[in-house]
C-alpha cells in the first residue's frame, strides 16, 4: 500500500494544477491501520485542487475520515445513489441503439436494479429478440444467466462453511455482528465477516 501510494503521489506531482484528474481507490476497507489512514488522508488533502478522489469500500467510513465528512470534504454515497436511475438506464440502452419509452425504461430499471452487469445481460436478450424491449417478460433468461454466472464464478468455488454462512446471512437485508453471531452460531463472527468482505 505504501509503495503504491508513493508512486501515485509522484504521478500527481507531475500533473499540471490546471488538469482535472480522477483517482479511484478501490477495496478501501482493506486499509485498517489508523496511522496509515491518517497519512493517506493528509496526502489526499495535499494533492492538487483539481484532483478528485473516489473511495470505494464495503464498510462504513473509518474514524480517521469522519472529520472530513463533518467539514464536507468527503461525501458518502450509498448503494442507491450508485445505481442508474430511469433516465440513465434509458441513455445506457440508447448507446446500444435500443430505444425505450419511459415506461419500458422504468420496467428495465426495476428488474436490473440499475446495475450495469444486469443491464448488459438484458441488452443481450433484447438483441436476441429483434432489438426491441419486450414489456412484461421480466427478462427471465437474463436474470437466470446472472444467477448461473454468480453461482459458478463466485458461490460454488467457496468452501462449504462459507457458503452456508452466506445463505444464513442472506436472509436479512442488513445485520450487525451480534445478529451474525446468532445466525452462524459462533462466538466471534468478525473473522468470518472479514472473509465474506473479500469475496
N, C-alpha and C positions, 0 to 999 in steps of 0.2 A: 504494500500500500504506500509506504513512504517513497520508494523508488518511482512508482507510477505517478504520484502527485508531484514529485520533484521534476519529472520530465514535463508534466503538464504546465508547471509554473514557468519553466524555461520557455516553453512554446508561447505562453501568454505574454511573456516579456518581449517577445519578438513581434507581437501583433501591434499594429498601429492603434492608438487610443480611439481613433475615429471608426475603426472597423467593429461592427457588431458580431459577436460570436456566441454560440450556444453550446454549453458544456453539460453533458448528461452524466450524472453519477448514479449508476445502477447498483442494485443489491446493497444499498447503503446500510441495511440492518446488520451486515457482516462486520461493520466497524463498531466494536463495543468498548474500546478503550476511551475513557473520558478525556484523557490528556490528548490523545490523537484527534478526537473530535474537535476539541477546543483549538488545536493547532490548525486543523483543516478549515474551520470557520474563520480564523484570522487570515488565512491565505485567501479565502474567497472574498473577504471584505477588502483586502489589499489589491485585488485584481482590478484591471481597467473597468471603468464605469460602464462601458459598452457591453461587457460580458454578462451573460445571463446563465444561471445555473439551474438545472432541473435535477432534483434529488428524488430518486425512486426507491421506495422502501416498503417492505411488507409489515412493518411495525409502526407504532406511534413515534412521534418526533422525540428524539433523545433529549435529555435535560439540557446539555450544553447548547442546543439550538433554540431553546424556548425563549431566551431573551431577544433573539432576532424576530420571533413571531410577535412579541409584545411591541417591538419597535417597527413592526410592519415591514421588516426587511425580508421576511420569509412568509410566503403564502402556502397554506396547506390545501391541497386539492384531493377530495375523496374520490372513490370509485365512480360515483355517478357523474362527476364533472369530467372524468377522463374518457368516458364512452361518448359515442356520437349521438347527437340528438336527431330529430326527424329531418331537419334541413341538411345536416351534414351527411346523413345516410343517403338522401336524395342526390346530393352532389357527388358522393362517392360512387354511387351506381352509374351516374351520368358519365364518369370517367371511362367506364366500360361500355359506353353507348347504350345504356339501359335507362330508358326514360320512364319515370313513375309519376303517378298523381300523388297528391298529399296523402290520400288515404292508403295507397299502396306503400308509400314510404313509411307511414306510421305503423302499418302491419309488419313490415320487414324489420323495423326498429324494435318492435315488441318481441318478435321471435328471436332476433340476433342479440338483443341487449345493447346494440350499437357497437359491438366489438368487431374489429377488422377480420379476425380469424373466422368468425361465424359469417360475416358478410361475404367474405371471399368464397366460402362454400356455397352460399345461396346464389352468388353470381354465377358459379359454375352450373348449378341446377337450372337457373333461368336460361342460360345459354343453351343447355341441352334440350330445353323445351321451347325453342323458337326465338328466344331473346326477349320475350315479354313477360312481365310479372304475372303470377297466377294467384288471383285473390282466393283466399280461403283454403289453400292447400297446406298451409302451415310448414311447408318446406321440410317434410318429414325425412326425405333422403339426405338432405344437407345436415340435419341435426343428427341422424344416425351415423353419418360419416364422421362427424366431430366426436361423438361418443366413442366410436370404434378407435379413432386416432388417439384420443386421450387414454383409452384403456390399454392399447398396445404399446404406446410410446412412453407413458408415464406411470399408469397404475399397476399393470401386471408385472413390470420389472422390479417393483418394490418387494421387500420382504413381507412374509405373511403377517407378522405382528403390526407392521406399519400400515398395511392395507386394512387390517381390522380396525386400527385406531382411527384411520381416516374415515371409515364407514361410520364409526360411532360419533365422531365429532361432526360429520357432515349432516347429522340430523338437526343441527341447530345453526341458524344463520350467524350468530355470534356466541362466544363463550369466553370465560376467563379461566385462569389457572385452576381455581377451585372447582369449577364445573368439569374441566378436563380431567382432574384427578379422580372425580367420582365416576365419570363416564368410562375412563380407561382402567379404573380400579388400581391406581398406583398412588404412592405417597408423594412423589416428586415428578410432576408431569413436564417440567421445564426442558430436560434433555430431549424428550420425545417431540415436544413442540418445536424445538430448535431444528431437529431433523426434518420435520414437516416443512419448515420455512425454507429449507434448502432445496426442496423439490422443484 
